[in-house]
């Protein structure tokens, strides 16, 4: 299976929550930029 690459810009309350949810599925390689 190919992991999808996601960049989340903004590590505030919403950005960090979204990044955590995406990463926890195991389907995404998440890069978090603040």
C-alpha positions as MATLAB code, in Angstrom:
seq = 'XXXXXXXXXXXXXXXXXXXXXXXXXXXXXXXXXX';
ca = [
       0.000    0.000    0.000;
       1.252    3.472   -0.875;
       1.155    6.053    1.908;
      -0.305    9.418    0.945;
       1.799   12.482    1.802;
       0.054   15.329    3.633;
       1.454   18.678    4.768;
      -0.442   20.434    7.566;
       0.501   24.110    7.919;
      -0.144   25.454   11.410;
       0.435   23.478   14.589;
      -2.199   25.128   16.737;
      -5.118   23.347   18.349;
      -6.866   22.475   15.083;
      -3.772   21.756   12.973;
      -2.186   19.456   15.530;
      -5.461   17.602   16.057;
      -5.902   17.058   12.316;
      -2.284   15.903   11.948;
      -2.675   13.471   14.849;
      -5.906   12.029   13.434;
      -4.401   11.555    9.962;
      -1.205    9.985   11.304;
      -3.073    7.608   13.606;
      -4.876    5.978   10.654;
      -1.555    4.724    9.289;
      -2.547    5.692    5.730;
      -0.723    9.037    5.638;
       2.824   10.354    5.988;
       2.161   13.652    7.786;
       4.501   16.650    7.794;
       3.532   19.326   10.309;
       4.794   22.888    9.723;
       4.322   25.638   12.281;
];
